[in-house]
C-alpha cells in the first residue's frame, strides 16, 4: 500500500509539474503565432483595398510601350533636322 502512496506522490511532485512545464513551452509560441496570424489577417484585409488600381498597371504598360515606339520614330525622323 505504501508503494501506491509513493507512486501518487511521485505523480504529483514530478510528473504533473513536468507536464505543465512542457505544455507551457508549447502554448506560449502557439499563442504568439495566433497573435501574428491575427495581425496578418487585419493588415491583409487593409491591403486588399489598396489593390483596386492594379489592373490599370497593364493599361499603363501598354500605353508606355506605344509611346516608346512613337518616340523612337519621332527621334529617328527628327535626327537629321538637329
C-alpha positions as CSV (number, residue, x, y, z in Angstrom):
1,X,0.0,0.0,0.0
2,X,2.8,2.4,0.7
3,X,4.1,1.9,-2.9
4,X,0.7,3.2,-4.0
5,X,1.2,6.4,-2.0
6,X,4.7,6.7,-3.1
7,X,3.6,6.5,-6.8
8,X,0.9,9.1,-6.2
9,X,3.5,11.4,-4.6
10,X,5.9,11.0,-7.5
11,X,3.0,11.7,-9.9
12,X,2.1,14.9,-8.1
13,X,5.6,16.1,-7.4
14,X,7.4,15.2,-10.6
15,X,5.1,14.2,-13.5
16,X,2.4,16.9,-13.1
17,X,4.8,19.9,-13.0
18,X,6.8,18.4,-15.9
19,X,3.6,18.1,-18.0
20,X,2.6,21.7,-17.1
21,X,6.1,23.0,-17.9
22,X,6.1,21.3,-21.3
23,X,2.5,22.4,-22.0
24,X,3.5,26.0,-21.2
25,X,6.5,25.7,-23.5
26,X,4.2,24.6,-26.3
27,X,1.3,27.0,-25.7
28,X,3.4,30.2,-25.4
29,X,4.7,30.0,-29.1
30,X,1.3,28.8,-30.2
31,X,-0.4,31.9,-28.8
32,X,2.3,34.1,-30.3
33,X,1.7,32.6,-33.7
34,X,-2.0,33.2,-33.2
35,X,-1.3,36.9,-32.5
36,X,0.8,37.1,-35.6
37,X,-1.8,35.4,-37.7
38,X,-4.5,37.9,-36.4
39,X,-2.2,40.8,-37.3
40,X,-1.6,39.4,-40.8
41,X,-5.3,39.0,-41.2
42,X,-6.1,42.6,-40.3
43,X,-3.3,44.1,-42.4
44,X,-4.0,41.8,-45.3
45,X,-7.7,43.0,-45.3
46,X,-6.5,46.6,-45.2
47,X,-4.1,45.9,-48.1
48,X,-6.9,44.5,-50.3
49,X,-8.4,47.9,-50.5
50,X,-5.2,49.3,-52.0
51,X,-5.1,46.8,-54.8
52,X,-8.0,48.1,-56.8
53,X,-5.8,50.2,-59.2
54,X,-3.6,47.2,-60.1
55,X,-5.4,46.3,-63.3
56,X,-4.6,49.9,-64.5
57,X,-0.9,48.9,-64.5
58,X,-1.4,46.7,-67.5
59,X,-3.0,49.6,-69.4
60,X,-0.2,51.9,-68.4
61,X,2.3,49.3,-69.6
62,X,0.6,49.1,-73.0
63,X,0.5,52.9,-73.3
64,X,4.1,53.3,-72.4
65,X,5.1,50.7,-75.0
66,X,3.1,52.5,-77.7
67,X,4.6,55.9,-76.6
68,X,8.1,54.4,-76.7
69,X,7.6,53.2,-80.2
70,X,6.3,56.6,-81.3
71,X,9.1,58.5,-79.5
72,X,11.7,56.3,-81.3
73,X,10.0,57.1,-84.7
74,X,9.9,60.8,-83.8
75,X,13.6,60.9,-82.8
76,X,14.6,59.0,-85.9
77,X,12.8,61.4,-88.1
78,X,13.9,64.5,-86.2
79,X,17.6,63.3,-86.0
80,X,18.6,64.8,-89.4
81,X,17.0,68.1,-88.5
82,X,19.0,68.5,-85.4
